[in-house]
Amino acid sequence: MEFKNSTEGAVLKVLRNTPPSHYLLKVQSFSSLNNLNKFISDNFDAGGFKWKLCLYPNGDKENKGEGHISIYLELAKMSSFQIGWEINVIFNFFVFDQLQDKYVTIQDGRIRHFHSMSIEWGFSRFLDLETFHNPSNGYLIKDTYVFGAEFRQVTALLNVLMLLQQ
C-alpha cells in the first residue's frame, strides 16, 4: 500500500492501532459530499480551545489541491480573544485504514501559528483521490471513511501586544 502525499516539506507516515485522542470524524456517506466544495465538522475541544476539521472532498482548488482530499484544522470561536492573540500548535492528521484496522498518521512536526490573519492550517494535498477511492487501500469502504486530528502541543499567547506595551 502506498500513501501518495504530495505536500511540501518532510512528512512522516506512521501506522498505529490507537485512534486520535482529540477528534474523529466518521462520515458514512462520502458520496453525499461529492457536490460539496467544503465540509466543516462540528466544533470540538482541544488544548483549551474550540476547533473544526475542514475537508474538501474534491480538493481545495484555490490552494492547488485538485485531485486530492484537502484537510485543514480551523480555529473556532475567537470572539473573546483580545488583539494580538496567537496560538501555536503542533498537530497530526489521521485517516483510518479499515482493512488493517490501523490509523495512518500524517505529520510534519512543524509549529503552526494561528492568529487573526491565519485561522486555518492543513494540507491541500493530503491524500490523492485515486488512492482514497481504491478499496484495496481501506480508506473508503462501503461509502464510509474516518479522518481525525490530534494535538501534540498547544501554546497560547493571548495578550502579546498588551504585554509588549507594558
MIVEX-565873 format. One line per 5 residues: their letters; for each residue x, y, z of C-alpha. Coordinates in nm, 2 decimals, decimal comma. Each point is the difference from the previous one (the first is absolute). Example, Ala and Ser with C-alpha at 12.3 -4.5 7.8 and 13.67 -1.06 7.14 Angstrom:
2
as = 1,23/-0,45/0,78 | 0,14/0,34/-0,07
This chain:
166
mefkn = 0,00/0,00/0,00 | 0,14/0,34/-0,10 | -0,12/0,32/0,16 | 0,05/0,27/-0,27 | 0,04/0,33/0,18
stega = 0,13/0,29/-0,19 | 0,02/0,27/0,26 | 0,30/0,22/0,03 | 0,28/-0,09/0,25 | 0,08/-0,31/0,19
vlkvl = -0,32/-0,20/0,09 | 0,01/-0,31/0,22 | -0,25/-0,28/-0,05 | -0,05/-0,22/0,31 | -0,24/-0,29/0,05
rntpp = -0,15/-0,05/0,35 | -0,28/-0,19/0,17 | -0,13/0,27/0,22 | -0,24/0,27/-0,13 | 0,07/0,37/0,02
shyll = -0,06/0,12/0,35 | -0,16/0,33/-0,09 | -0,24/-0,04/-0,29 | -0,14/-0,26/-0,24 | -0,22/0,08/-0,29
kvqsf = -0,19/-0,30/-0,13 | -0,20/0,06/-0,32 | -0,23/-0,28/-0,10 | -0,10/0,14/-0,34 | 0,30/0,14/-0,18
sslnn = -0,19/0,01/-0,33 | -0,24/0,25/0,16 | 0,30/0,24/0,03 | 0,09/-0,01/-0,37 | -0,20/0,31/-0,08
lnkfi = 0,15/0,19/0,30 | 0,30/0,22/-0,05 | 0,08/0,00/0,38 | -0,13/-0,20/0,29 | 0,04/0,14/0,35
sdnfd = -0,02/-0,21/0,31 | -0,17/0,09/0,33 | 0,22/0,19/0,25 | 0,22/-0,21/0,23 | 0,22/0,09/0,29
aggfk = 0,37/-0,05/0,01 | 0,27/0,19/0,19 | -0,25/0,23/0,16 | -0,14/0,13/-0,33 | -0,28/-0,08/-0,25
wklcl = 0,10/-0,15/-0,34 | -0,16/-0,13/-0,32 | 0,12/-0,25/-0,25 | -0,05/0,12/-0,36 | 0,00/-0,24/-0,29
ypngd = 0,00/0,07/-0,37 | -0,12/-0,33/-0,14 | 0,10/0,10/-0,35 | 0,30/0,20/0,09 | 0,06/0,37/0,10
kenkg = 0,04/0,14/-0,35 | 0,10/0,34/0,12 | 0,31/-0,15/0,16 | 0,10/-0,25/-0,28 | -0,18/-0,29/0,16
eghis = -0,17/-0,14/-0,31 | -0,01/-0,38/-0,01 | 0,04/-0,03/0,38 | -0,18/0,00/0,32 | 0,09/0,33/0,17
iylel = -0,02/0,02/0,38 | 0,04/0,30/0,24 | -0,02/0,07/0,36 | -0,19/0,33/0,07 | -0,02/0,19/0,32
akmss = -0,36/0,08/0,10 | -0,16/0,24/0,25 | 0,27/0,28/0,01 | -0,24/0,28/0,09 | 0,13/0,01/0,36
fqigw = 0,37/0,03/-0,10 | 0,17/0,34/0,05 | 0,21/0,18/-0,26 | 0,33/-0,17/-0,06 | -0,10/-0,36/0,08
einvi = 0,20/-0,29/-0,14 | -0,04/-0,37/0,05 | 0,30/-0,22/-0,10 | -0,09/-0,37/-0,07 | 0,17/-0,32/-0,11
fnffv = -0,27/-0,24/-0,12 | -0,04/-0,32/-0,20 | -0,27/-0,11/-0,24 | -0,12/-0,36/-0,03 | -0,19/-0,21/-0,25
fdqlq = -0,13/-0,34/0,11 | 0,11/-0,31/-0,20 | -0,31/-0,21/0,05 | 0,16/-0,32/-0,15 | 0,30/0,00/0,23
dkyvt = -0,20/0,15/0,30 | 0,28/0,27/0,03 | 0,02/0,37/0,00 | 0,24/0,15/-0,25 | 0,15/0,31/0,16
iqdgr = 0,13/0,28/-0,22 | 0,22/0,25/0,18 | 0,27/0,25/-0,09 | 0,08/0,11/0,36 | 0,00/0,37/-0,08
irhfh = -0,15/0,26/0,23 | -0,30/0,17/-0,16 | -0,08/0,36/0,10 | -0,37/0,07/0,03 | -0,08/0,37/0,02
smsie = -0,26/0,25/-0,13 | 0,15/-0,01/-0,35 | 0,04/-0,38/-0,01 | -0,27/-0,21/0,18 | 0,04/-0,31/-0,22
wgfsr = 0,29/-0,24/-0,06 | 0,03/-0,33/-0,18 | 0,08/-0,18/-0,32 | -0,16/0,09/-0,33 | 0,14/-0,33/-0,14
fldle = -0,06/-0,23/0,30 | -0,09/-0,32/-0,19 | -0,04/-0,04/-0,37 | -0,35/-0,10/-0,11 | 0,12/-0,31/-0,20
tfhnp = 0,16/-0,15/0,32 | -0,30/0,11/0,21 | -0,26/-0,16/-0,23 | 0,19/-0,33/-0,05 | -0,17/-0,25/0,23
sngyl = 0,32/-0,21/0,03 | 0,15/0,29/0,20 | -0,28/-0,01/0,27 | -0,07/0,37/0,03 | -0,34/0,00/-0,17
ikdty = -0,20/-0,31/0,07 | -0,38/-0,03/-0,06 | -0,01/0,38/-0,05 | 0,14/0,05/0,35 | 0,32/0,16/0,11
vfgae = 0,16/0,14/0,32 | 0,24/0,30/0,04 | 0,13/0,14/0,32 | 0,22/0,26/0,16 | 0,22/-0,02/0,31
frqvt = 0,19/0,29/0,17 | 0,35/-0,06/0,12 | 0,07/0,35/0,13 | -0,21/0,31/0,05 | 0,15/0,33/0,12
allnv = -0,22/0,31/0,03 | 0,12/0,36/0,00 | -0,32/0,17/0,04 | 0,12/0,35/0,11 | 0,33/0,04/-0,19
lmllq = -0,06/0,37/-0,09 | -0,12/0,09/0,35 | 0,31/-0,15/0,16 | 0,24/0,17/-0,25 | -0,16/0,34/0,07
q = 0,05/-0,02/0,38
